[in-house]
Amino acid sequence: MFCVLLIQNSDPTDKSDPWREALGVVSSKGKFSTISVGAKVSLTYRGSISTIVRTLEQYVHPLPENIIPEASDTPIWSILFPTVHHSVCTLAQLDASKSAFVQGGGSVLGQVAVSLAIELGADVYASVQTEEESLILQNLGLGVDHILDARDVLQRSTIIRLTGDRELDFVLNTHGSEEEISQLWTCMAPRGTFVDVSANKEWKMMSRVVGWTRWGLSALEGMILFVSGT
């Protein structure tokens, strides 16, 4: 793994240099940095390829303790983890008082999201496509009673029964259809956060044209934050 020198108060390199992504272990840090020496991290930085690099703390994300990444996993943790971290920590601000549902929890991005949400203490639920995906999530610490078979029809009644009549504070959609998304939307708690990172452009266009009422709930009515990736 890369050995990272973490600083906070200066520009790492010339801005003409390309951005690079890496995994690493913090070997030293700036005076006001909140990330501990020895922490496993995902990071981006500008500069040449090196075994020791400097970057700003805002470009560094600590990895979950229940994950031990290998060198071959660098694309996963350097690209996907910052996306998940921003969704889970910055947008949803997940903690032990909140519930979360990951649509497509068996995908690589879904596994990262489930792992981080569990570490934050949230009440986590996820859908999977296969028994193998279910076993993967169970190995990450997710109970089998918190896993939904995505091959079944996804309905509000099914989701609410799974969560014990609890609405969802956070939903991360990785690949759901328009109908599945509409069902998840109706399960959202007031002031919840719905993040879509799927590539389903058809339903995104329809939601713009037809409007939120197609999903049975006004975005303003529930004060729900909706964030969609491109």
Order of alpha helices (4+ residues) and beta strands (2+ residues): beta-beta-beta-beta-beta-alpha-beta-alpha-beta-alpha-beta-alpha-beta-alpha-beta-alpha-alpha-beta
